[in-house]
Amino acid sequence: MLGVGGAVSVAQADPPLLQLHFYDCTGPDGTPSTLDLVHIGGGPVLLLADGSGVFVVMESFDVTTNTLRFTTTGLAYNSLLAPVTCLVTFPLIDGNPISGHILRQTGIVTSRG
């Protein structure tokens, strides 16, 4: 099991982790324009690659097909944190129907501690 205690080592992970580069990010003051994230399994939680926190996806929208992929029930209404919205070009993965699609991810970023 991987924790959020330090940088995530993609090369050492078994199975390999999915690295994602979010860009054109907007949100509250101090929101970086890019985020590097690692997806370690099912669910809407992505680890910040430097281990400093997590990005919890509230909504995923496929810009390429103009289709809502999913929403995470309750987070949009119950979060006290302002949302961050970014684009990500999904990596090319054989057999994955969204390979190469541009997705708009909206979520909350929480830091360690």
Helices and strands as residue ranges (DSSP letters): E 18-26, E 35-39, E 45-48, E 53-62, E 67-71, H 75-78, E 84-89, E 102-111
